[in-house]
Amino acid sequence: MNATNNTSYSVSNPVYNKYVGVGFSFSLLWMYSPHFVIGLIGMVLNASLVYVTWKCRATLRGLFNLLIAVESFGSLCWESSYVFPWFIALSGANVVSAELCLWLQFVSNWGVNVQNITMLFVALERLCGIIFPIWSKIERNVKRYKIVLNLISFTYGLINNLIVYIGILNEFQNNNMHILKSLTVIIVFVMFGWTLNGLSTFYVPLLKLSPEDSISFAAGLVQLTLVASASNAPVLYVFSAEYRRCFQKAFPWLAKQQNAASNVMFVGASSSNLTRQGGQQGQAAANQQQQQQQQRTLPIFDPGYQQGCSADRKIRASRIQFAAVADRGFKIPRRGSRKKMPRIAPSK
Protein backbone atom coordinates (compact mmCIF):
# COMPACT_ATOMS: atom_id res chain seq x y z
CA MET A 1 0.00 0.00 0.00
CA ASN A 2 1.44 3.44 -0.93
CA ALA A 3 0.79 6.86 0.57
CA THR A 4 -1.56 8.03 -2.14
CA ASN A 5 -4.14 5.36 -1.29
CA ASN A 6 -4.12 4.21 -4.92
CA THR A 7 -3.64 0.66 -3.81
CA SER A 8 -4.57 -2.02 -6.33
CA TYR A 9 -5.65 -5.49 -5.33
CA SER A 10 -5.27 -8.56 -7.50
CA VAL A 11 -7.62 -11.38 -6.63
CA SER A 12 -7.38 -14.59 -8.63
CA ASN A 13 -10.39 -16.93 -8.49
CA PRO A 14 -10.51 -19.86 -10.92
CA VAL A 15 -14.31 -20.06 -10.82
CA TYR A 16 -14.65 -16.34 -11.51
CA ASN A 17 -12.16 -16.51 -14.37
CA LYS A 18 -14.02 -19.48 -15.86
CA TYR A 19 -17.46 -17.87 -16.12
CA VAL A 20 -16.79 -14.14 -16.51
CA GLY A 21 -17.34 -12.80 -20.01
CA VAL A 22 -18.16 -16.19 -21.58
CA GLY A 23 -21.90 -15.60 -21.98
CA PHE A 24 -24.54 -18.20 -21.24
CA SER A 25 -23.20 -21.29 -19.44
CA PHE A 26 -25.41 -24.33 -19.01
CA SER A 27 -23.21 -25.75 -16.23
CA LEU A 28 -23.61 -22.57 -14.17
CA LEU A 29 -27.36 -22.55 -14.76
CA TRP A 30 -27.56 -26.21 -13.77
CA MET A 31 -25.61 -25.54 -10.58
CA TYR A 32 -28.07 -22.81 -9.53
CA SER A 33 -31.22 -24.69 -10.60
CA PRO A 34 -31.66 -26.64 -7.32
CA HIS A 35 -31.22 -23.37 -5.42
CA PHE A 36 -33.88 -21.76 -7.57
CA VAL A 37 -36.42 -24.59 -7.22
CA ILE A 38 -36.02 -25.13 -3.48
CA GLY A 39 -35.77 -21.42 -2.77
CA LEU A 40 -38.89 -20.63 -4.80
CA ILE A 41 -40.88 -23.36 -3.04
CA GLY A 42 -39.64 -22.09 0.31
CA MET A 43 -40.62 -18.53 -0.54
CA VAL A 44 -44.14 -19.65 -1.47
CA LEU A 45 -44.53 -21.73 1.71
CA ASN A 46 -43.21 -19.01 4.01
CA ALA A 47 -45.34 -16.38 2.29
CA SER A 48 -48.39 -18.62 2.75
CA LEU A 49 -47.63 -18.97 6.47
CA VAL A 50 -47.35 -15.19 6.85
CA TYR A 51 -50.59 -14.73 4.92
CA VAL A 52 -52.44 -17.34 7.00
CA THR A 53 -51.26 -15.72 10.23
CA TRP A 54 -52.52 -12.33 9.05
CA LYS A 55 -55.75 -13.78 7.61
CA CYS A 56 -56.59 -15.70 10.80
CA ARG A 57 -55.18 -13.13 13.22
CA ALA A 58 -58.29 -13.51 15.40
CA THR A 59 -57.32 -17.15 16.01
CA LEU A 60 -53.53 -17.08 15.65
CA ARG A 61 -53.03 -14.18 18.03
CA GLY A 62 -50.56 -15.74 20.45
CA LEU A 63 -46.97 -14.70 20.87
CA PHE A 64 -45.76 -18.00 19.42
CA ASN A 65 -47.84 -17.47 16.27
CA LEU A 66 -46.46 -13.95 15.81
CA LEU A 67 -42.86 -15.10 16.26
CA ILE A 68 -43.26 -17.96 13.80
CA ALA A 69 -44.69 -15.54 11.22
CA VAL A 70 -41.74 -13.15 11.70
CA GLU A 71 -39.28 -16.05 11.41
CA SER A 72 -40.97 -17.17 8.18
CA PHE A 73 -40.69 -13.65 6.79
CA GLY A 74 -36.97 -13.67 7.55
CA SER A 75 -36.64 -17.04 5.80
CA LEU A 76 -38.47 -15.61 2.80
CA CYS A 77 -35.98 -12.73 2.55
CA TRP A 78 -33.02 -15.05 2.90
CA GLU A 79 -34.28 -17.49 0.25
CA SER A 80 -34.91 -14.68 -2.23
CA SER A 81 -31.16 -14.07 -2.47
CA TYR A 82 -30.73 -17.63 -3.81
CA VAL A 83 -33.51 -17.31 -6.38
CA PHE A 84 -32.09 -14.20 -8.04
CA PRO A 85 -28.70 -15.73 -9.15
CA TRP A 86 -30.55 -18.22 -11.35
CA PHE A 87 -31.92 -15.36 -13.45
CA ILE A 88 -28.41 -13.87 -13.67
CA ALA A 89 -27.06 -17.18 -15.00
CA LEU A 90 -30.01 -17.46 -17.39
CA SER A 91 -29.31 -14.00 -18.81
CA GLY A 92 -25.70 -14.94 -19.56
CA ALA A 93 -24.21 -12.15 -17.45
CA ASN A 94 -22.90 -14.69 -14.89
CA VAL A 95 -21.54 -11.91 -12.63
CA VAL A 96 -23.05 -8.82 -11.02
CA SER A 97 -21.71 -5.47 -9.92
CA ALA A 98 -20.35 -4.93 -6.44
CA GLU A 99 -23.29 -2.66 -5.53
CA LEU A 100 -25.91 -5.24 -6.51
CA CYS A 101 -23.94 -7.96 -4.75
CA LEU A 102 -23.91 -5.79 -1.63
CA TRP A 103 -27.69 -5.42 -1.63
CA LEU A 104 -28.20 -9.14 -2.22
CA GLN A 105 -25.92 -9.97 0.68
CA PHE A 106 -27.62 -7.36 2.85
CA VAL A 107 -31.06 -8.89 2.30
CA SER A 108 -29.69 -12.39 2.84
CA ASN A 109 -27.81 -11.53 6.03
CA TRP A 110 -30.74 -9.54 7.40
CA GLY A 111 -33.06 -12.51 6.82
CA VAL A 112 -30.62 -14.90 8.50
CA ASN A 113 -30.32 -12.64 11.55
CA VAL A 114 -34.11 -12.35 11.80
CA GLN A 115 -34.36 -16.15 11.63
CA ASN A 116 -31.82 -16.77 14.37
CA ILE A 117 -33.03 -14.08 16.76
CA THR A 118 -36.69 -14.99 16.29
CA MET A 119 -35.98 -18.68 16.85
CA LEU A 120 -34.23 -17.76 20.10
CA PHE A 121 -37.29 -15.83 21.27
CA VAL A 122 -39.56 -18.71 20.24
CA ALA A 123 -37.51 -21.06 22.42
CA LEU A 124 -37.67 -18.64 25.37
CA GLU A 125 -41.43 -18.19 24.91
CA ARG A 126 -42.01 -21.95 24.88
CA LEU A 127 -39.77 -22.37 27.93
CA CYS A 128 -41.86 -19.84 29.86
CA GLY A 129 -45.03 -21.50 28.61
CA ILE A 130 -43.91 -24.86 30.00
CA ILE A 131 -42.38 -23.74 33.30
CA PHE A 132 -44.96 -21.02 34.06
CA PRO A 133 -48.07 -22.00 32.07
CA ILE A 134 -50.53 -19.96 34.14
CA TRP A 135 -48.38 -16.84 34.24
CA SER A 136 -47.65 -16.93 30.52
CA LYS A 137 -51.35 -17.16 29.69
CA ILE A 138 -52.38 -14.52 32.21
CA GLU A 139 -49.90 -12.01 30.88
CA ARG A 140 -51.43 -12.30 27.42
CA ASN A 141 -55.15 -12.41 28.28
CA VAL A 142 -56.90 -9.93 30.57
CA LYS A 143 -60.09 -11.99 30.91
CA ARG A 144 -58.19 -15.08 31.99
CA TYR A 145 -56.25 -12.91 34.42
CA LYS A 146 -59.49 -11.78 36.08
CA ILE A 147 -60.80 -15.33 36.26
CA VAL A 148 -57.65 -16.67 37.89
CA LEU A 149 -57.49 -13.70 40.27
CA ASN A 150 -61.07 -14.27 41.45
CA LEU A 151 -60.43 -17.97 41.85
CA ILE A 152 -57.41 -17.32 44.00
CA SER A 153 -59.29 -14.68 46.03
CA PHE A 154 -62.26 -16.91 46.85
CA THR A 155 -60.45 -20.22 47.16
CA TYR A 156 -59.17 -21.20 50.58
CA GLY A 157 -56.63 -23.80 51.43
CA LEU A 158 -53.68 -25.31 49.70
CA ILE A 159 -55.66 -28.25 48.33
CA ASN A 160 -58.16 -26.07 46.49
CA ASN A 161 -55.38 -23.95 45.00
CA LEU A 162 -53.58 -27.09 43.90
CA ILE A 163 -56.72 -28.40 42.19
CA VAL A 164 -57.15 -25.13 40.31
CA TYR A 165 -53.52 -25.19 39.22
CA ILE A 166 -53.77 -28.78 37.96
CA GLY A 167 -56.97 -28.00 36.07
CA ILE A 168 -55.46 -25.01 34.29
CA LEU A 169 -52.27 -26.94 33.57
CA ASN A 170 -54.19 -29.79 31.96
CA GLU A 171 -56.17 -27.29 29.89
CA PHE A 172 -53.03 -26.02 28.18
CA GLN A 173 -51.15 -29.31 28.07
CA ASN A 174 -52.56 -30.62 24.79
CA ASN A 175 -51.98 -27.35 22.93
CA ASN A 176 -48.45 -27.07 24.30
CA MET A 177 -47.65 -30.63 23.26
CA HIS A 178 -48.77 -30.00 19.67
CA ILE A 179 -46.75 -26.79 19.54
CA LEU A 180 -43.73 -28.54 21.03
CA LYS A 181 -43.91 -31.28 18.39
CA SER A 182 -44.00 -28.70 15.62
CA LEU A 183 -41.22 -26.66 17.17
CA THR A 184 -39.05 -29.75 17.72
CA VAL A 185 -39.30 -30.80 14.09
CA ILE A 186 -38.55 -27.26 12.90
CA ILE A 187 -35.51 -27.01 15.18
CA VAL A 188 -34.21 -30.38 13.97
CA PHE A 189 -34.44 -29.20 10.35
CA VAL A 190 -32.77 -25.89 11.15
CA MET A 191 -29.97 -27.40 13.22
CA PHE A 192 -29.23 -30.13 10.67
CA GLY A 193 -29.13 -27.72 7.74
CA TRP A 194 -27.36 -24.78 9.34
CA THR A 195 -24.88 -26.80 11.39
CA LEU A 196 -23.49 -28.63 8.37
CA ASN A 197 -23.29 -25.36 6.48
CA GLY A 198 -21.69 -23.44 9.33
CA LEU A 199 -19.02 -26.05 10.00
CA SER A 200 -18.12 -26.34 6.31
CA THR A 201 -15.25 -23.88 6.76
CA PHE A 202 -13.56 -26.41 9.04
CA TYR A 203 -14.04 -29.74 7.27
CA VAL A 204 -14.18 -28.69 3.58
CA PRO A 205 -10.44 -27.78 3.46
CA LEU A 206 -9.67 -31.24 4.85
CA LEU A 207 -11.32 -32.81 1.81
CA LYS A 208 -8.75 -31.14 -0.49
CA LEU A 209 -11.22 -30.45 -3.27
CA SER A 210 -10.62 -28.36 -6.34
CA PRO A 211 -12.15 -24.85 -6.42
CA GLU A 212 -14.97 -25.98 -8.71
CA ASP A 213 -15.71 -29.03 -6.56
CA SER A 214 -15.65 -26.85 -3.46
CA ILE A 215 -18.25 -24.53 -5.01
CA SER A 216 -20.44 -27.50 -5.94
CA PHE A 217 -20.10 -28.99 -2.45
CA ALA A 218 -21.00 -25.65 -0.85
CA ALA A 219 -24.01 -25.39 -3.15
CA GLY A 220 -25.23 -28.76 -1.89
CA LEU A 221 -24.92 -27.59 1.70
CA VAL A 222 -26.89 -24.46 0.88
CA GLN A 223 -29.70 -26.64 -0.43
CA LEU A 224 -30.02 -28.22 3.02
CA THR A 225 -30.41 -24.80 4.62
CA LEU A 226 -33.00 -23.85 2.00
CA VAL A 227 -35.02 -26.97 2.83
CA ALA A 228 -34.75 -26.18 6.55
CA SER A 229 -35.98 -22.63 6.00
CA ALA A 230 -38.92 -23.88 3.92
CA SER A 231 -40.11 -26.40 6.53
CA ASN A 232 -42.16 -24.08 8.77
CA ALA A 233 -45.45 -24.17 6.88
CA PRO A 234 -45.54 -27.94 6.09
CA VAL A 235 -44.55 -28.90 9.64
CA LEU A 236 -47.17 -26.65 11.25
CA TYR A 237 -49.83 -27.90 8.82
CA VAL A 238 -49.08 -31.53 9.66
CA PHE A 239 -48.59 -31.33 13.44
CA SER A 240 -50.86 -28.43 14.50
CA ALA A 241 -54.63 -28.79 14.15
CA GLU A 242 -55.07 -25.04 14.72
CA TYR A 243 -52.77 -24.13 11.84
CA ARG A 244 -54.37 -26.82 9.68
CA ARG A 245 -57.81 -25.24 10.15
CA CYS A 246 -56.41 -21.78 9.40
CA PHE A 247 -54.64 -23.01 6.25
CA GLN A 248 -57.86 -24.66 5.06
CA LYS A 249 -59.76 -21.45 5.79
CA ALA A 250 -57.29 -19.34 3.83
CA PHE A 251 -56.89 -21.90 1.02
CA PRO A 252 -60.21 -23.80 0.58
CA TRP A 253 -58.71 -26.22 -1.96
CA LEU A 254 -56.69 -27.79 0.87
CA ALA A 255 -59.92 -28.64 2.69
CA LYS A 256 -61.35 -30.21 -0.47
CA GLN A 257 -58.31 -32.44 -0.88
CA GLN A 258 -58.48 -33.53 2.75
CA ASN A 259 -62.21 -34.30 2.42
CA ALA A 260 -61.54 -36.37 -0.70
CA ALA A 261 -58.83 -38.32 1.12
CA SER A 262 -61.17 -38.82 4.10
CA ASN A 263 -63.91 -40.14 1.81
CA VAL A 264 -61.51 -42.65 0.26
CA MET A 265 -60.47 -43.83 3.70
CA PHE A 266 -64.14 -44.02 4.78
CA VAL A 267 -65.08 -46.12 1.75
CA GLY A 268 -62.21 -48.50 2.43
CA ALA A 269 -63.16 -48.79 6.09
CA SER A 270 -66.84 -49.29 5.19
CA SER A 271 -66.03 -52.11 2.76
CA SER A 272 -63.90 -53.83 5.38
CA ASN A 273 -66.68 -53.39 7.95
CA LEU A 274 -69.23 -54.83 5.56
CA THR A 275 -66.98 -57.80 4.92
CA ARG A 276 -66.55 -58.26 8.63
CA GLN A 277 -70.30 -57.94 9.21
CA GLY A 278 -70.99 -60.43 6.43
CA GLY A 279 -68.65 -62.90 8.08
CA GLN A 280 -70.38 -62.35 11.42
CA GLN A 281 -73.82 -62.85 9.89
CA GLY A 282 -72.65 -66.05 8.21
CA GLN A 283 -71.30 -67.32 11.51
CA ALA A 284 -74.58 -66.46 13.26
CA ALA A 285 -76.59 -68.33 10.61
CA ALA A 286 -74.33 -71.36 10.98
CA ASN A 287 -74.78 -71.30 14.76
CA GLN A 288 -78.56 -71.07 14.39
CA GLN A 289 -78.61 -74.00 11.96
CA GLN A 290 -76.50 -76.04 14.34
CA GLN A 291 -78.91 -75.30 17.18
CA GLN A 292 -81.85 -76.40 15.05
CA GLN A 293 -80.03 -79.63 14.18
CA GLN A 294 -79.40 -80.28 17.85
CA GLN A 295 -83.10 -79.72 18.61
CA ARG A 296 -84.07 -82.30 15.98
CA THR A 297 -81.74 -84.90 17.49
CA LEU A 298 -83.00 -84.65 21.08
CA PRO A 299 -83.26 -88.03 22.83
CA ILE A 300 -86.64 -89.75 22.79
CA PHE A 301 -86.71 -90.25 26.55
CA ASP A 302 -86.95 -86.49 27.09
CA PRO A 303 -90.48 -85.87 28.55
CA GLY A 304 -90.79 -82.46 26.95
CA TYR A 305 -89.80 -83.88 23.62
CA GLN A 306 -92.37 -86.74 23.94
CA GLN A 307 -95.18 -84.36 24.90
CA GLY A 308 -94.38 -82.06 22.00
CA CYS A 309 -94.29 -84.99 19.57
CA SER A 310 -97.62 -86.38 20.81
CA ALA A 311 -99.29 -82.98 20.46
CA ASP A 312 -97.92 -82.60 16.95
CA ARG A 313 -99.20 -86.07 16.02
CA LYS A 314 -102.71 -85.25 17.26
CA ILE A 315 -102.82 -82.05 15.23
CA ARG A 316 -101.56 -83.82 12.11
CA ALA A 317 -104.09 -86.67 12.54
CA SER A 318 -107.02 -84.28 12.89
CA ARG A 319 -105.93 -82.36 9.78
CA ILE A 320 -105.60 -85.60 7.77
CA GLN A 321 -109.03 -86.82 8.93
CA PHE A 322 -110.61 -83.51 8.01
CA ALA A 323 -109.04 -83.61 4.55
CA ALA A 324 -110.22 -87.20 3.95
CA VAL A 325 -113.81 -86.38 4.92
CA ALA A 326 -113.82 -83.34 2.66
CA ASP A 327 -112.55 -85.41 -0.28
CA ARG A 328 -115.39 -87.97 0.12
CA GLY A 329 -118.05 -85.27 -0.10
CA PHE A 330 -119.45 -85.73 3.34
CA LYS A 331 -120.76 -82.71 5.02
CA ILE A 332 -119.49 -82.11 8.41
CA PRO A 333 -122.42 -81.38 10.69
CA ARG A 334 -122.30 -78.00 12.18
CA ARG A 335 -122.33 -77.51 15.83
CA GLY A 336 -125.85 -77.67 17.25
CA SER A 337 -127.38 -79.08 14.03
CA ARG A 338 -127.91 -82.64 15.36
CA LYS A 339 -131.47 -83.78 15.86
CA LYS A 340 -132.50 -83.98 19.41
CA MET A 341 -133.22 -87.53 20.50
CA PRO A 342 -136.49 -88.08 22.39
CA ARG A 343 -136.08 -88.50 26.04
CA ILE A 344 -137.15 -91.84 27.46
CA ALA A 345 -139.07 -91.65 30.63
CA PRO A 346 -137.51 -93.60 33.40
CA SER A 347 -139.36 -96.79 34.37
CA LYS A 348 -141.19 -96.68 37.59
Sequence and secondary structure as in RCSB ss.txt:
>XXXX:A:sequence
MNATNNTSYSVSNPVYNKYVGVGFSFSLLWMYSPHFVIGLIGMVLNASLVYVTWKCRATLRGLFNLLIAVESFGS
LCWESSYVFPWFIALSGANVVSAELCLWLQFVSNWGVNVQNITMLFVALERLCGIIFPIWSKIERNVKRYKIVLN
LISFTYGLINNLIVYIGILNEFQNNNMHILKSLTVIIVFVMFGWTLNGLSTFYVPLLKLSPEDSISFAAGLVQLT
LVASASNAPVLYVFSAEYRRCFQKAFPWLAKQQNAASNVMFVGASSSNLTRQGGQQGQAAANQQQQQQQQRTLPI
FDPGYQQGCSADRKIRASRIQFAAVADRGFKIPRRGSRKKMPRIAPSK
>XXXX:A:secstr
  TTS        HHHHHHTTS   HHHHHHHHHHHHHHHHHHHHHHHHHHHHHHTTTTS SHHHHHHHHHHHHH
HHHHHHHHHHHHHHHHT     HHHHHHHHHHHHHHHHHHHHHHHHHHHHHHHHHHSHHHHHHTT HHHHHHHHH
HHHH  SHHHHHHHHHHHHHHHHHHHHHHHHHHHHHHHHHHHHHHHHHTHHHHHHHHT  HHHHHHHHHHHHHHH
HHHHT HHHHHHHH HHHHHHHHHH HHHHHHHHHHHHHHHHHHHHHHHHHHHHHHHHHHHHHHHHHHHHHT  T
T HHHHHHHHHHHHHHHHHHHHHHHHHHT     TT S          
